Amino acid sequence: MTLLKRILWLLLILVPVYVGVVIVSGTLLAHSRYYANLPYKRIAGFMHTRLQEVKNYPQVDVMVLGSSHAYKGVDPRIFEENRIRVFNMGSGMQTPEISYTLLNRYVDSLQPGLVLYSANPEVFDNAQIWSLMDVLSNMPPNWPVVKRALASADIRVINVLIFSLYQHLTGQATQVVEPPVMEDDTYVKAGYVERKYGRYSAKTTFDPFHLNFSSRQIRYYQKMCDLLHQRHIPLVVFQSPIPAAKRKQCDNLDEFNALICQEDCNYLDYNQRCNFPDTLFYDVSHLNQDGIRLMNTDIIQTIIHNQLIQQ
């Protein structure tokens, strides 16, 4: 027997064994904090609940995409006050690649008149795999996501893929009931997550930092813009503010702004727009409910003033 044949036979034996080990381990330990290599449904953000709700959600005026700055930053209730129906498809550390995947999957069912995208500079780094594992854990398997998981070459992603396929094939994935409250976060209808009210203490010091932008994620941001352009759906991109002390330590935010503005969109940079003192944040990255109302009100005024949706 040649060496190649021996390797093939060994793979035929080891692959099913490994799959079996992942399934057994996942069944017993997937939700244990001690099993770091299989973070199945262990990423905060209520993605399971969000994907269950969107299945039967009616047509919307605005579809929201992006990271936690989206699902913790765009409150559908504030938009409803202005008779604008919103569904928030944000998820934890959502990369442009995952945003494009979700847009492609749900744009036909939600039929948005406008897409509101939260441009978080940190998720334009290709090293971010958490949003991929979040989608793998909660979304029915589809080839683009499976292909991306296989290409990641990350054992955690592969393990989540294996266990998620098993959960969906056995029907167990649909039996999960996610609690509406997790620690300080509460799921609100239409995809929003409200944080328990708090105020940032502003005692943190920050070292200088440089943002890295992946060509792959830039390409998916462009693909998302192209898809919306082809469908004649307006795009509003916003960058959620961060505390001034942190912002001043970043040496290339202007580079990110230029990247975003290369595409045909309405861009709202809230680091330069409106005034957000530290009292309007609950941590070093997220606005509290007072800050969210200020930002959301400005977004709504921009949408109405520019007649970006039909009312």
LOVO-537370 format. One line per field, with one value per residue (C-alpha): x, z, y; residue in one letter. Coordinates in pm, 1 decimal, m for minus. Example, Ala and Ser with C-alpha at 12.3 -4.5 7.8 and 13.67 -1.06 7.14 Angstrom:
xx: c(1230.0, 1367.0)
zz: c(780.0, 714.0)
yy: c(m450.0, m106.0)
code: c(a, s)
end
This chain:
xx: c(0.0, 140.9, 189.6, m89.6, m338.1, m239.9, m301.0, m640.3, m743.0, m626.7, m835.4, m1140.5, m1108.8, m1007.7, m1256.0, m1570.6, m1408.8, m1333.6, m1686.8, m1822.2, m1599.4, m1717.8, m2084.1, m2050.7, m1839.6, m2075.3, m2378.7, m2217.7, m2004.2, m2105.2, m2249.4, m1970.0, m1729.2, m1453.3, m1496.5, m1335.9, m1293.3, m1667.4, m1836.6, m2172.1, m2446.7, m2217.7, m2179.4, m2386.7, m2632.0, m2958.1, m2895.8, m3108.1, m3410.5, m3353.1, m3344.0, m3657.0, m3845.0, m3739.9, m3892.9, m4243.9, m4165.7, m4356.8, m4205.9, m3996.0, m3894.0, m3541.0, m3319.3, m3025.3, m2693.6, m2369.0, m2203.2, m2316.0, m2316.6, m2614.3, m2816.9, m2741.3, m2747.7, m3052.3, m3374.6, m3679.4, m3910.9, m3765.2, m3815.2, m4171.9, m4244.4, m4187.6, m4388.5, m4077.2, m4077.3, m3732.5, m3583.9, m3236.6, m3018.4, m2706.3, m2491.7, m2179.5, m1863.9, m2050.0, m1802.0, m1895.6, m1882.0, m2150.9, m2348.6, m2349.0, m2457.0, m2750.2, m2849.7, m2849.9, m3054.9, m3321.3, m3354.0, m3631.4, m3843.1, m3802.4, m3812.8, m3655.8, m3696.0, m3355.4, m3058.8, m2888.5, m2536.9, m2324.8, m1964.5, m1749.8, m1381.1, m1276.9, m1477.4, m1301.0, m1016.3, m1027.0, m914.6, m1265.7, m1429.1, m1689.2, m1963.4, m1903.8, m1942.7, m2250.7, m2419.6, m2308.1, m2458.2, m2794.4, m2866.7, m2969.8, m2660.2, m2609.6, m2323.6, m2160.7, m2134.0, m2020.0, m1756.4, m1628.8, m1612.5, m1407.2, m1173.2, m1114.5, m879.4, m976.7, m1054.6, m1323.8, m1508.9, m1483.9, m1614.6, m1910.0, m1986.3, m1987.5, m2204.3, m2443.3, m2497.0, m2571.0, m2815.7, m3005.4, m3009.7, m3154.9, m3404.0, m3257.1, m3160.7, m3526.6, m3601.9, m3371.8, m3546.5, m3326.3, m3407.4, m3514.3, m3284.7, m2913.2, m2732.1, m2773.2, m2912.6, m3280.4, m3406.2, m3663.9, m3880.8, m3743.5, m3388.9, m3287.3, m3103.2, m3143.2, m2865.9, m2943.2, m2895.9, m2550.0, m2295.3, m1933.9, m1698.8, m1434.8, m1148.4, m996.3, m668.8, m594.9, m272.7, m222.4, m364.9, m381.4, m677.4, m619.2, m847.4, m870.6, m897.2, m1147.1, m1376.9, m1343.4, m1444.8, m1757.1, m1849.2, m1827.7, m2035.7, m2302.2, m2311.0, m2328.5, m2617.7, m2816.3, m2737.6, m2861.8, m3186.7, m3221.4, m3223.1, m3069.3, m2786.7, m2717.2, m2388.7, m2320.9, m2024.0, m2126.7, m1926.2, m1664.3, m1542.6, m1309.1, m1018.1, m1021.2, m1082.2, m780.0, m547.4, m638.9, m403.4, m602.4, m975.8, m957.7, m839.3, m1147.3, m1378.7, m1224.0, m1274.6, m1645.1, m1700.9, m1562.7, m1903.2, m2232.7, m2393.9, m2507.8, m2235.8, m2295.8, m1984.2, m2100.5, m1747.0, m1775.8, m2151.3, m2345.5, m2191.4, m2157.3, m2002.8, m1887.6, m2213.6, m2393.3, m2194.4, m2223.3, m1876.6, m1580.0, m1765.0, m2144.1, m2397.1, m2647.9, m3017.9, m2985.2, m2707.0, m2899.4, m3201.6, m2982.1, m2812.8, m3131.8, m3320.0, m3048.7, m3052.9, m3431.9, m3414.2, m3154.9, m3372.6, m3682.7, m3503.9, m3342.4, m3665.5, m3479.2, m3793.0, m4158.0, m4389.8)
zz: c(0.0, m101.9, 145.7, m18.7, 20.7, 384.8, 446.1, 276.1, 480.5, 796.6, 710.3, 639.0, 989.6, 1178.9, 1029.4, 1141.0, 1479.4, 1520.5, 1415.2, 1672.7, 1944.9, 1864.8, 1875.9, 2204.4, 2362.1, 2235.8, 2375.1, 2716.7, 2733.3, 2462.7, 2713.2, 2964.9, 3006.7, 3031.8, 2671.1, 2483.6, 2155.4, 2096.2, 2167.1, 2024.4, 2106.5, 2365.1, 2194.2, 2350.4, 2132.0, 2119.4, 1759.7, 1801.3, 1915.7, 1641.0, 1365.1, 1499.3, 1506.6, 1157.4, 1000.7, 1024.8, 1038.5, 795.0, 545.2, 703.1, 620.8, 755.5, 789.2, 1027.9, 990.4, 1184.6, 1512.6, 1869.6, 1780.2, 1561.4, 1779.0, 2096.0, 1923.2, 1693.8, 1894.2, 1678.5, 1940.6, 1876.7, 1502.9, 1561.6, 1728.3, 1382.7, 1207.4, 1070.8, 1098.6, 1169.4, 1204.9, 1356.9, 1212.2, 1404.8, 1578.5, 1792.1, 1607.8, 1276.7, 991.2, 649.5, 516.6, 759.7, 700.4, 329.3, 402.4, 618.6, 368.8, 84.7, 294.0, 432.1, 189.8, m5.8, 297.8, 478.9, 158.9, 328.1, 181.7, 329.0, 488.1, 792.0, 839.9, 1151.3, 1035.4, 1326.7, 1226.8, 1448.1, 1250.6, 923.2, 1053.0, 891.2, 1217.9, 1358.3, 1366.0, 1639.1, 1408.3, 1182.4, 1478.1, 1592.4, 1253.7, 1232.4, 1575.9, 1501.8, 1129.2, 921.5, 730.2, 386.2, 146.4, 160.5, 539.5, 538.3, 275.6, 480.5, 791.9, 612.8, 475.4, 818.7, 924.8, 1283.9, 1497.9, 1695.7, 1376.9, 1238.2, 1565.8, 1571.4, 1208.9, 1285.0, 1593.8, 1427.9, 1132.0, 1379.8, 1574.2, 1259.1, 1109.5, 1431.6, 1476.4, 1810.3, 1688.0, 1661.5, 2016.4, 2179.3, 2384.6, 2457.3, 2777.6, 2706.8, 2978.9, 3009.1, 3289.1, 3209.9, 2856.9, 2761.1, 2419.0, 2276.0, 1974.8, 1624.5, 1710.2, 1959.0, 2284.8, 2567.2, 2821.4, 3185.2, 3230.0, 3336.4, 3292.8, 3188.9, 3470.7, 3232.8, 3447.4, 3177.5, 3012.3, 2655.5, 2475.7, 2117.8, 1867.5, 1492.9, 1311.0, 1057.2, 756.4, 571.5, 192.9, 218.5, 450.4, 238.8, m64.0, 115.5, 219.8, m148.3, m245.6, 4.1, m142.7, m497.3, m407.0, m260.4, m561.1, m797.7, m602.3, m577.7, m196.3, m29.2, 218.9, 530.1, 702.5, 1053.3, 1283.3, 1646.3, 1870.9, 2119.3, 2423.1, 2329.5, 2533.3, 2329.6, 1996.3, 2036.7, 2068.9, 1725.7, 1451.6, 1141.2, 1188.4, 893.7, 678.0, 776.0, 700.5, 355.1, 295.1, 381.2, 171.5, m141.5, m184.2, m272.3, 69.0, 321.0, 587.8, 943.0, 1161.5, 1518.1, 1637.4, 1454.7, 1450.2, 1761.3, 2107.2, 2307.3, 2651.3, 2853.5, 3052.4, 2737.9, 2733.4, 2952.6, 2862.1, 2642.0, 2322.1, 2366.1, 2423.7, 2707.2, 2638.7, 2660.3, 2401.5, 2182.0, 2175.6, 2073.3, 1792.2, 1672.5, 1661.8, 1440.2, 1209.7, 1178.9, 1100.6, 830.2, 674.5, 675.3, 561.5, 266.4, 185.6, 184.1, 252.8, 156.3, 447.7)
yy: c(0.0, 336.9, 620.0, 824.2, 538.1, 495.6, 865.9, 846.7, 544.1, 716.8, 1024.3, 807.3, 669.5, 983.8, 1232.6, 1042.1, 980.4, 1350.7, 1446.5, 1201.9, 1343.3, 1699.6, 1595.4, 1406.2, 1679.5, 1947.6, 1769.3, 1744.0, 2056.9, 2308.0, 2554.5, 2508.4, 2797.2, 2537.6, 2422.6, 2711.3, 2523.1, 2487.1, 2823.4, 2709.7, 2963.4, 3121.8, 3460.5, 3736.0, 3923.8, 3721.7, 3613.5, 3299.9, 3502.8, 3760.9, 3497.4, 3329.2, 3659.8, 3770.2, 3457.4, 3601.0, 3970.6, 4196.3, 4437.7, 4714.1, 5067.3, 5021.0, 4713.7, 4757.1, 4575.1, 4585.3, 4496.2, 4563.3, 4933.7, 4839.1, 4602.3, 4801.4, 5138.3, 5153.2, 5133.1, 5042.9, 5196.9, 5543.8, 5498.6, 5377.6, 5712.0, 5858.7, 5586.2, 5417.4, 5036.7, 4890.4, 4544.3, 4521.3, 4242.5, 4340.7, 4079.1, 4065.3, 4183.2, 4148.4, 4181.6, 4326.4, 3970.6, 3856.9, 4178.4, 4097.4, 3738.6, 3853.5, 4121.5, 3870.2, 3625.3, 3861.4, 4153.8, 3978.8, 3893.3, 4225.9, 4435.6, 4739.8, 5085.2, 5172.6, 4994.8, 5147.7, 5011.1, 5058.4, 5095.3, 4981.5, 5016.5, 4725.5, 4468.4, 4551.3, 4337.2, 3990.9, 3828.0, 3862.8, 3517.7, 3569.9, 3693.4, 3391.5, 3152.2, 3344.3, 3297.3, 2933.8, 2868.7, 3023.4, 3032.8, 2729.0, 2615.6, 2767.6, 2715.6, 3063.7, 3046.7, 2681.6, 2761.1, 3056.3, 2836.5, 2571.5, 2837.3, 2989.7, 2707.2, 2785.2, 2481.6, 2667.7, 2761.7, 2406.7, 2263.4, 2504.2, 2414.1, 2040.6, 2074.3, 2319.9, 2083.1, 1803.5, 2023.0, 2123.8, 1773.1, 1630.0, 1915.8, 2019.6, 2367.2, 2472.6, 2359.7, 2615.8, 2883.8, 3183.3, 3375.1, 3736.7, 3873.0, 3791.2, 3970.9, 4343.8, 4296.2, 4263.6, 4160.3, 4398.3, 4310.7, 4379.8, 4277.9, 4545.9, 4477.0, 4727.8, 4758.1, 4829.3, 5203.2, 5306.9, 5582.5, 5544.3, 5645.1, 5788.8, 5661.7, 5440.3, 5541.3, 5434.9, 5353.8, 5476.2, 5227.9, 5169.9, 5012.6, 4734.9, 4700.5, 4371.2, 4381.6, 4094.4, 4288.2, 4602.6, 4395.9, 4267.7, 4619.9, 4714.3, 4410.0, 4510.9, 4862.2, 4721.6, 4490.4, 4778.0, 4998.1, 4727.9, 4705.3, 5084.7, 5070.2, 5376.7, 5318.0, 5523.1, 5440.4, 5566.0, 5539.3, 5527.3, 5762.5, 5651.5, 5849.4, 6133.4, 5994.1, 5671.7, 5841.6, 6070.5, 5769.3, 5627.7, 5745.3, 5646.7, 5707.8, 5949.8, 5661.7, 5462.0, 5754.5, 5789.5, 5416.0, 5438.5, 5748.6, 5581.7, 5417.6, 5583.9, 5630.6, 5887.8, 5880.7, 6001.7, 6005.7, 6062.3, 6119.9, 6451.2, 6499.1, 6608.2, 6619.7, 6297.8, 6358.5, 6057.8, 6064.4, 5938.6, 5610.7, 5302.5, 5169.2, 5260.0, 5173.5, 5187.1, 5462.9, 5439.6, 5491.8, 5872.3, 5870.5, 5627.8, 5859.2, 6152.6, 5959.4, 5787.2, 6116.6, 6265.9, 5961.2, 5985.3, 6357.6, 6286.1, 6015.2, 6235.8, 6552.3, 6374.2, 6184.7, 5852.3, 5648.7, 5685.7, 5759.0)
code: c(m, t, l, l, k, r, i, l, w, l, l, l, i, l, v, p, v, y, v, g, v, v, i, v, s, g, t, l, l, a, h, s, r, y, y, a, n, l, p, y, k, r, i, a, g, f, m, h, t, r, l, q, e, v, k, n, y, p, q, v, d, v, m, v, l, g, s, s, h, a, y, k, g, v, d, p, r, i, f, e, e, n, r, i, r, v, f, n, m, g, s, g, m, q, t, p, e, i, s, y, t, l, l, n, r, y, v, d, s, l, q, p, g, l, v, l, y, s, a, n, p, e, v, f, d, n, a, q, i, w, s, l, m, d, v, l, s, n, m, p, p, n, w, p, v, v, k, r, a, l, a, s, a, d, i, r, v, i, n, v, l, i, f, s, l, y, q, h, l, t, g, q, a, t, q, v, v, e, p, p, v, m, e, d, d, t, y, v, k, a, g, y, v, e, r, k, y, g, r, y, s, a, k, t, t, f, d, p, f, h, l, n, f, s, s, r, q, i, r, y, y, q, k, m, c, d, l, l, h, q, r, h, i, p, l, v, v, f, q, s, p, i, p, a, a, k, r, k, q, c, d, n, l, d, e, f, n, a, l, i, c, q, e, d, c, n, y, l, d, y, n, q, r, c, n, f, p, d, t, l, f, y, d, v, s, h, l, n, q, d, g, i, r, l, m, n, t, d, i, i, q, t, i, i, h, n, q, l, i, q, q)
end
